[in-house]
Amino acid sequence: MKAMLAAQDFAQIRPGQSLAPLNKRVTVEQIRQYAAASGDRNPIHLDETFARAAGLPGVIAHGMLTMAFANQLVTDWLGDRSYLKRLQGRFAGMVLPGDELTCSGIVASRDEEHRRLVVHITVTNQRGEKVFTKGIAEAEFPAQRSENHGA
Amino acid sequence: MTDTRWVGRSYETAPYTVTEASIRDYMAAVGDERAGQSLIAPPTYAMVYGFDAFWQLWTDQEVALDVAHLVHGEQRFSFHRGVRPGDRITTTGRITAINPRGDMELVTFELQSKDERDEPVSDATALFIIRKP
C-alpha cells in the first residue's frame, strides 16, 4: 500500500516533466466491485451472455473505471485530491478483464500567475493500444501562505 | 434513432448524502486507497453521487435509448471543491444534443451537481455513442 504522499511543490514543476506511471490490471472482480460501488450495473459490464449478444467480445470494464485510473495518476502525483480542477478524455478502446493498463502523464503547461498546471494523459493496454486518449487534467495549487501565517 | 425532440429533457436526483463508507467503497473498487489527513473523495467519485441522473436517462421509457448498444465515448469534469462525508449533493442532468454520425448516434448529457447551500460541487459532460444493432 502506498503511504501518504507529500504535495508537489509548484515551484519545482516544469513543462515536459513526466508523471510516475500508474499500472493497473483489470479483473472481473474489480469490474463487479466498481459496478457495486458506483451503482452502474449495466449488464454489458456484468453478464457475459448479454455482452456477447450486444456484439461485444465479452464483458467490458466501465469507461469510468479507466477514468478513475487517470484521476489517480494525477492526484497521486499531486499529493492532494482537492488540487484537481478539471479532467477529461476519450474512451478510445474497450478494456477487458485481464488487460494490463499503463497510465502516463506529462506536464504540458504551467501558469505561474494562477498556479495552474495542465497535464496530458494517455492510457494504453498491454498491446500498446490506446484505450484513453486526449486526456487532459488541470490542477490548481493553493496560494502560498504569507510568512506571518498564524501570527 | 432517438427522437431529437428529447433534447432539453432533464432529470434531477434526490439529494445524495456522502458517507465515509461510500467513499471508501469507491476507493477500494478503483484501487485508489491513499488517504490524507481528512477524507476527500477521489474527484471521479462524481459518478457515484451523480449516477442516478444517468440511470434515469438510461431507463427513460419515452426517450428509449438503445442502452444495450450504448458505450461511453467521452467524459469531462470540472471540480469546484473537494467532496467529504456529510455533503448532501443534488445533480441535474440534461440531454443537450442528439446527433447522427455515420451509422452511429451521439447523445450529449450535461450534469451539474450542487450542495445543500446550492453551491456548485462539480459539472460534467458525458458523450454516449449508440452503435446500430
Interface residues (C-beta under 8 A of the other chain):
Chain A: M1 K2 A3 M4 L5 K24 Q30 Q33 Y34 A36 A37 S38 G39 D40 N42 I44 F50 A53 A54 G55 H62 G63 M64 L65 M67 A68 F69 N71 Q72 T75 D76 D80 R81 S82 L84 K85 R86 L87 Q88 G89 R90 F91 K134
Chain B: S22 D25 Y26 A28 A29 V30 G31 D32 E33 R34 A35 G36 I40 A41 P42 P43 T44 M47 V48 F51 D52 F54 W55 W58 V67 A68 H69 V71 H72 G73 E74 Q75 R76 F77 S78 F79 R81 G82 R131 P133
